[in-house]
Amino acid sequence: MKKMKKIILFSFFLTGISLAQSFEWCLDSLYSENYVTKCEAIDYVSAFEPEGTTEVLVELIDQQQPYLQIRFLNILYSLDYENVVNEAYALISRADEFAYDPDHPWDPLDAKVDATTILVYKGDFSTIGYVFEKLNKGEITKYERSAFLLLYDIIKNAPFPDYKKEAKIYY
């Protein structure tokens, strides 16, 4: 019986070491140049939230291709990062450059709507004009879906009566 306890205790010890190494791999992989490796690390971060993640994400967010910047921002939001609103504004301010990314161009308005989604969830409606700009384009894609989902929050919570009226038209 004593031997069994030692085996179980040793197993827990090895599992702890393995998790610590996995967390370290995850954070190191966020620095990777390989897109797939970085995406795997993002998924891992999202699932396990290892210690030190927010610092790495904040350090690297503006160096990423556009889509990864949006994913980093979303994870910062899910991790309850206290300055996520500032990061959302920063992403909006650099989003116009996304169209010119040589390898991974991204529609700046889509990025602005994604960042606006986080702002709205944090109670900040100052950039909801981007939502209506996207909806007024008239083309329905997966990005307009997120704009449509914000309509309810805008109708219920936005402090701007004109935007509430416009949201009701789409809703």
C-alpha positions, 0 to 999 in steps of 0.5 A: 500500500505504501508503495502504491502511494509513492507511485501515485505521488510520483505520477502527480509530480511528473504530471506537474512537471509536464504541465509546467513544460507545456505552459512554457512551450505555449508561451514560447510558441507565441514568439514563433514565426510559424503561423500554425505553431502560433495558432496552436499556442493561442488555442492552448492559451485560450483553454488553459490560461497559463500564468504570464500569458497576458504579458506575452500577448500584450508584448507581441500583439502589434507585431502580428499579422492582422488576423492574429492581432484580433485573436490576441485581443480576443484572448486578452478579453477572455483573460479579463485583462484590465487594459483590454479597452486600450488594446482595442483602441490601439488595434482600431488605430492601426487597422487601416494598415491591415489592408496593406499587409503583404502576406495577410491583408485584412479588411480594416473595417472588419478589424474595427468591428471586432475591436468594437465588439470588445469595447461594447462588451466592456460598456464602451459604445464610442466606436459603434459607428463602425458596426453601422458602416459595416452593416450599410455595406450590404454584403453579408459575410461572417463579419457582419454576423458579429455586427448583427450580434451587437445590435441587441446590445446597442438597442438595450445599452447604447447611450446614443438614441440615433444609434438605437433607432438605426439598430432597430432598423437592422434588428 
